[in-house]
Amino acid sequence: MGAMRAARTFMLVVFVVLAQGFHVTEGNLLKEVTTIATTTPIKCENGGLTDGIKCICPVGNVFGVRCELVRDRVPLGRSLDATIRVELLVTGFPFANDLNDVSSPSSVLLNKTLTELEKDMLPGYFQGIKITNVQNATNNIVVIHDVILRILFSKTETVADQYAKNYKEVGKILNTEKCQTGDKPSCIKGLRAITPNIPPTEKELCVRNISAFFVSSFDAVVKDDEGLSCVSQCDLSSPRYVNCTDGTCQIKKDGAECFCPNTDKYLYTYSRCRGAVLIVAMYGGVGAAIVVLVIVSVILGVFFYRKKYYY
C-alpha cells in the first residue's frame, strides 16, 4: 500500500512538473512532493482521528497505521478494586481543622491508625482506606472514608455477588469496637453509616475497553490462570466462537467474517470456508456434463428424425 502511494505521488509530481514547464531540480522536486504529501490527508478507520500527520486510534482494541486492525483479546487483569463508603465514630483524636488537611501530621496519623485497625478487623480483601472528610462529634470524631476492597475475577462467582457479600461483612465487622493497644489508645466505636459504590460488571468492564464499533462482537471471559479478558468471536475461548475452518476470522463492523484462502483456486460451497471445490475440476465437470448433454441431444434428435422419416 505504501509503495503504491509513493508511486502515485511520484507520477503526480512528474505530471505537475511537465504541465507547468519549469526546470526540474532536486529542490523543486522536494517542494512538490512536500506540497502534495501535506495536502493529502490520511484516512483513518474504525473511529480513528487524524492529527494531519498520523491516525490517533480510539482507546481500546483498535490499532495500526490507519486504525485498521482489531485485537481479538484484551486482557483486563485478575482483580478489580472496589470501594464502600463508611462513617465511623472514632475516639482518641480531638477534632481539629487540620484533620481535613491530608498533608498535616494529624491527618497522616489518623490515616495510619485507621488503616492498621481496619486491616486487622477485615479479611484479606482489604486494600486500604481513603479519608474524604472528618467531622466533630462531641469529644470524638466521625471519619467519612472509602474502604478499598480487592475483588478477584472468578468463573464461579461474579463481581456483583462478591461485592454484595463483602458489603455485608464490612458493615457487620466495622459496627463493633476495636482499639489500639497502649495507655491512650485510639478506638473505632462503631458504624454510623455505610453506602455502597456498586462496581462495574465483567461485561461493563469489557465494553469500556473495546471500540464502540465492535462491542457486539466481544464477550467477557474469565479464566483461572488469566483473570478477565474481553475476547472477540474470532477467539477460541469466546462462547460465540466463529470457526472459519482453514480460513482467517476477522472482526468487522458487521461482526465476524471469514476470509477463505486460495479463492483463485477454490470455490467454497458452504459458509465459513467449508466445502472447498477446485475451480478447474468444477469447470471440467461442468464441461463434461455439457458434452454428455450434447451427445444425448444429438442421438435423440437423430432417433426422432429417423422415426419421423420412416413413419
C-alpha positions in Angstrom: 0.0 0.0 0.0 2.8 2.4 0.9 4.7 1.6 -2.3 1.7 2.2 -4.4 1.0 5.5 -2.7 4.6 6.6 -3.3 4.4 5.6 -7.0 1.2 7.6 -7.4 2.7 10.6 -5.7 5.8 10.5 -7.9 3.7 10.2 -11.1 1.6 13.2 -10.0 4.8 15.3 -9.3 6.1 14.4 -12.8 2.8 15.5 -14.3 2.8 18.8 -12.4 6.4 19.5 -13.5 5.7 18.8 -17.1 2.5 20.7 -17.1 4.0 23.8 -15.5 7.1 23.6 -17.7 9.7 24.6 -15.1 13.2 23.2 -14.8 13.4 20.1 -12.6 15.8 20.4 -9.8 16.2 18.5 -6.5 14.8 21.5 -4.7 11.7 21.8 -7.0 11.0 18.1 -6.8 11.2 18.1 -3.0 8.9 21.1 -2.8 6.3 19.4 -5.0 6.5 16.1 -3.0 6.1 18.0 0.3 3.2 20.1 -1.0 1.3 17.0 -2.3 2.1 14.9 0.7 0.8 17.6 3.1 -2.3 18.2 1.2 -3.3 14.5 1.0 -5.0 13.7 4.3 -4.5 10.2 5.8 -7.8 8.2 6.0 -8.4 6.7 9.4 -10.7 3.7 10.1 -12.8 2.4 13.0 -13.2 5.7 14.7 -9.6 6.8 14.4 -8.9 10.5 14.1 -6.1 12.2 12.2 -4.0 15.0 13.5 -2.9 15.8 10.0 0.1 13.5 10.1 -1.0 10.2 11.6 -4.1 8.4 12.9 -4.9 8.5 16.6 -6.8 5.3 17.4 -9.6 5.2 20.0 -8.7 3.7 23.4 -9.3 0.0 23.3 -8.6 -2.8 20.9 -8.1 -0.8 17.6 -4.5 -0.3 16.3 -2.5 0.1 13.1 -1.2 2.9 11.0 -4.8 3.7 9.9 -6.5 2.1 12.9 -7.5 -0.7 10.5 -6.6 -3.6 12.8 -8.6 -5.1 15.7 -7.2 -7.1 18.6 -9.2 -10.3 19.3 -8.2 -10.4 23.0 -7.9 -7.6 25.6 -6.6 -8.8 29.0 -8.2 -6.9 31.9 -6.2 -8.4 34.8 -7.0 -10.8 37.7 -8.8 -8.4 40.0 -10.8 -5.2 40.5 -10.6 -2.7 43.3 -14.0 -1.5 44.6 -15.0 0.8 47.4 -17.5 1.1 50.2 -18.2 4.5 51.8 -18.4 4.3 55.6 -18.8 6.7 58.5 -17.0 5.6 61.7 -17.1 7.0 65.2 -13.5 7.3 66.4 -12.1 8.2 69.8 -8.6 9.3 70.8 -8.5 12.1 68.2 -9.8 15.5 69.4 -11.4 17.3 66.5 -9.2 19.9 64.8 -9.5 21.6 61.4 -6.1 20.2 60.2 -7.6 16.7 60.3 -9.1 17.6 56.9 -5.7 18.6 55.5 -4.3 15.4 54.1 -0.8 16.6 54.4 -0.9 17.6 58.1 0.8 15.3 60.7 -2.6 14.8 62.5 -4.3 13.7 59.3 -1.4 11.4 58.4 -1.5 9.8 61.9 -5.3 9.3 61.7 -5.0 7.6 58.3 -2.3 5.3 59.6 -4.3 4.5 62.8 -7.5 3.6 60.9 -5.6 1.6 58.3 -4.0 -0.5 60.9 -7.2 -1.1 62.8 -9.3 -1.9 59.8 -6.7 -4.2 58.3 -6.7 -6.2 61.5 -10.5 -6.3 61.5 -11.3 -7.1 57.9 -10.4 -10.2 55.9 -7.6 -10.5 53.3 -9.5 -8.5 50.7 -8.8 -5.1 52.5 -6.5 -2.9 50.5 -6.6 0.4 52.4 -8.7 3.5 53.0 -9.2 7.0 51.6 -10.4 9.6 54.0 -12.7 12.2 52.5 -14.0 14.2 55.5 -13.6 14.4 59.3 -16.4 15.8 61.4 -16.7 16.8 65.1 -18.9 14.6 67.3 -18.7 15.8 70.9 -15.2 14.9 72.1 -15.0 12.3 69.3 -14.8 12.4 65.6 -16.7 10.9 62.7 -14.4 9.8 59.9 -16.0 9.5 56.5 -13.9 7.4 54.2 -13.8 4.8 51.5 -12.8 1.3 52.3 -10.9 -0.2 49.4 -11.6 -3.8 48.7 -10.0 -6.2 46.1 -12.3 -8.5 44.2 -10.7 -11.4 42.3 -12.4 -12.3 39.0 -13.9 -15.8 39.3 -15.5 -18.3 37.0 -17.9 -19.3 39.7 -18.8 -16.0 41.4 -19.5 -12.7 39.7 -18.1 -9.3 40.7 -21.6 -8.3 41.8 -22.1 -11.3 44.0 -18.7 -10.9 45.7 -19.2 -7.2 46.3 -22.6 -7.8 47.9 -21.1 -10.4 50.2 -18.2 -8.1 51.2 -20.5 -5.2 51.7 -22.5 -7.2 54.4 -19.2 -8.4 56.0 -17.7 -4.9 56.2 -20.9 -3.4 57.7 -21.1 -6.2 60.3 -17.4 -6.1 61.3 -17.0 -2.3 61.4 -20.1 -1.9 63.6 -18.1 -3.3 66.5 -15.5 -1.8 68.8 -11.8 -2.1 68.1 -8.9 -0.3 69.9 -5.2 0.0 69.7 -3.0 -1.3 72.4 -1.4 1.2 74.8 -2.2 3.7 77.6 -4.2 6.1 75.4 -5.5 4.0 72.5 -7.5 5.3 69.6 -10.6 3.2 69.0 -13.3 2.5 66.4 -16.5 2.8 68.4 -18.9 1.7 65.7 -20.5 2.4 62.4 -22.6 5.5 61.8 -23.5 4.9 58.1 -22.5 2.7 55.2 -23.1 3.3 51.5 -22.3 1.0 48.5 -20.5 2.1 45.4 -21.5 -0.7 43.0 -18.6 -1.7 40.8 -19.0 -2.4 37.1 -19.8 -5.9 35.9 -17.5 -8.0 33.9 -19.4 -7.1 30.7 -19.3 -3.4 31.5 -15.6 -3.6 32.0 -15.3 -5.2 28.7 -17.4 -2.5 27.0 -15.2 0.2 28.5 -12.1 -1.3 26.8 -13.5 -2.1 23.4 -14.1 0.3 20.5 -17.8 1.1 20.2 -17.7 -0.2 16.6 -17.1 -3.8 17.8 -18.8 -4.1 21.2 -21.4 -6.5 19.9 -18.7 -9.0 18.7 -16.9 -9.3 22.1 -17.6 -11.2 25.3 -16.2 -11.0 28.8 -14.5 -14.3 29.6 -12.9 -15.4 33.0 -10.1 -18.0 33.2 -8.5 -19.1 36.4 -4.9 -18.6 35.0 -5.6 -15.3 33.2 -8.4 -13.5 35.0 -10.8 -11.4 33.0 -10.3 -10.9 29.2 -12.5 -9.3 26.6 -12.5 -11.7 23.6 -13.9 -11.5 20.1 -15.9 -14.1 18.3 -12.6 -15.0 16.5 -11.0 -16.1 19.8 -11.2 -19.8 20.6 -12.4 -19.0 24.2 -15.4 -17.0 23.1 -18.8 -18.6 23.8 -19.8 -17.4 20.3 -16.6 -18.6 18.5 -16.7 -18.5 14.7 -14.8 -21.4 13.2 -13.5 -20.4 9.8 -12.1 -23.9 9.1 -8.9 -23.2 7.1 -9.8 -19.5 6.6 -9.0 -16.5 8.7 -11.5 -14.9 11.0 -11.6 -11.1 11.2 -13.8 -8.7 13.2 -15.5 -6.1 11.1 -18.2 -3.6 11.9 -21.0 -6.1 11.0 -19.4 -8.9 13.1 -17.0 -11.7 12.5 -16.2 -12.5 8.9 -14.3 -15.5 7.4 -11.7 -14.8 4.7 -11.1 -18.0 2.8 -7.7 -19.0 1.4 -6.8 -19.5 -2.3 -10.1 -18.2 -3.7 -8.5 -18.1 -7.1 -8.2 -21.9 -7.0 -11.2 -23.0 -4.8 -14.9 -22.3 -4.7 -16.4 -22.7 -1.2 -19.9 -24.3 -1.3 -20.7 -23.6 2.3 -20.2 -20.7 4.7 -17.1 -20.3 6.9 -14.8 -21.7 4.2 -16.3 -25.2 4.2 -16.8 -27.4 1.2 -13.8 -26.4 -0.9 -14.1 -27.4 -4.6 -11.3 -27.0 -7.2 -12.5 -24.4 -9.7 -10.7 -26.3 -12.5 -12.3 -29.6 -11.5 -15.7 -28.0 -11.3 -15.4 -26.4 -14.7 -14.1 -29.7 -16.1 -17.1 -31.5 -14.6 -19.5 -28.9 -16.0 -17.8 -29.2 -19.4 -18.0 -32.9 -19.3 -21.7 -32.7 -18.4 -22.3 -30.3 -21.3 -20.6 -32.7 -23.7 -22.7 -35.6 -22.5 -25.8 -33.5 -22.8 -24.9 -32.5 -26.3 -24.2 -36.1 -27.3 -27.5 -37.3 -25.8 -29.4 -34.5 -27.6 -27.8 -35.4 -30.9 -28.7 -39.1 -30.5 -32.3 -38.2 -29.5 -32.5 -35.8 -32.5 -31.3 -38.5 -34.9 -33.7 -41.0 -33.4 -36.8 -38.8 -33.7 -35.8 -37.7 -37.2 -35.4 -41.3 -38.4 -38.7 -42.3 -36.7 -40.5 -39.4 -38.4 -38.9 -40.2 -41.8 -39.9 -43.8 -41.9 -43.3 -43.4 -40.5 
